[in-house]
Amino acid sequence: MEAYFPDADVRRHIGETISLYQPGQAIIDCLMESELAPQIIERLYQHPEAIEGLNNMSPAEARRQLTRLEGAIEAERQFAQNGYAPQPRRVTKAPPPFRSPAGGANPPSDAFQLAKRGEDATDYVRWRQQQEKRR
């Protein structure tokens, strides 16, 4: 811990801040076993509300969450060592759609219903011509 936080005042301030949230035994046990405990403590110091969330979880769930955090820290460290940086999310370069889909009134799909509405066949002929134009 001293190697990661060489300043004693910083260590004391971090300890005081984290102790205000009273981390549970599951959190303490996980930190004692972790090689990345100083980095995890630094993250918990940056987000102390996460300690409350971990305290409200079962010990097994809190251990899983801390293991995930440890994995994320390890991945960041590997990226930094290899010269890779996490890529930002790419924005598409596709052009916008030509036009928005537009709906209209739905004509009756059944020709018999259309024929029943009118006395003559002109409604049907008009409907059929419109149908042929759309194809």
N, C-alpha and C positions, 0 to 999 in steps of 0.2 A: 504494500500500500504506500509506503514511504517513497518507493522508486517512482510510482505513477504520480503521486501528489507530494512533491518534495517540500512544499511550504507547509509548516505545521499549522498556521492559521487557517489555511484552506481546508486541511484535513479536519480541524476542529469545527469549522463552519459547516462543512458537509455533514459531519457526524451529528451536530446539533439539529440541523434541518431534517435529516432523515429520522432521527429519534423522536421528533415531534409527531410523526405519523405512526410510530410504534409498529415497526415491521414485525410480522408474526414469525413464529419459530420455523415454519416451512421456508420462508424467505431467507432467514439467517442460515439455515442448514444448506440451502442451495448455494448461497454466496460463499460459504466456507469451503465447499467442494469445487467451486469453479476456478479455473485458471484465469478467467477474464473478470474476476470479481471487481477490480477497480473500475473497469470500463462500465460494468453493469451498475455499480454504485453511482458513477457519474451520470448515467442515463436516468436513474431513479431520482437523483438530485435535481436534474433538469425538469423532471416530470413527477413531482411528489404525489400528485393525485393518483398515479399508477400504484403507489404503495397501498392506498386505501382499496383500490380494486383488487389487488393481489390478496389483501387480508380478507376480503369478502368471498374469495374463492376457496374451494376445497384445497387441501395441501397438494394433492396430485395435480390439480389444474394450475395452481400457482407455479409448481415445478415445471410443468409443460410451457407455461408462458415465459418463464425465465430462461428455459432452454431455447425457446424460439428467439428471444432477445440475444442470447449468447451466440446463436447461429448467425443472426443478422450482423452482429458486431464482428464475428470472425470473417464473414463474407466481405464486409467493408474493408477489413484489414488486408485480406487477400487481394482485393481489387487495387488497393493502394500500393501494395508491394509489387504487383505485376504491371503497374502503370495503367490499369484500366480504370475508367470512371463509369459509374452507372449512366446508361443512356437515358436521356429524357424521352418522354413519350412522343412518338412521331405524329405530326399532323399531316393528314392526307393532302395530296396535291391534286386530287381529282377535281374536275370542274363541278360547279353546282348543277343540279338537275335542270333540264331544258325548261320545263314548266311544271308547276304544281298540278297534281291530279285534281281535276274538277269533276264534280258530280252534277247530275241533272235529274230531272224528273224521270222516273222509271216508267216506260210505256208498258202496257200489259204484254206479258210474254206469250199469252195464249191468244191465238188468232180468233178462236171461237168467241171469246169474251169480247173482243174488239168488234167482231161482226154483229154481236147481239146489241151493242150500243147503238149502232146506226141502222137506219131503214134501208140504206143502199150500200153498195160495196165500195164507195169512194174512200171511206175511212180505212178499210182494209188495204186498198190499193196504195194509198198514201203511206200507211205504216210499212207496207212491204217495200216500197221504193226507198224509204229512209233506211230501212234495214239493209238493203243492198248497197246503199251509198257508204255505209260504215264499214263494209268489208273490204 
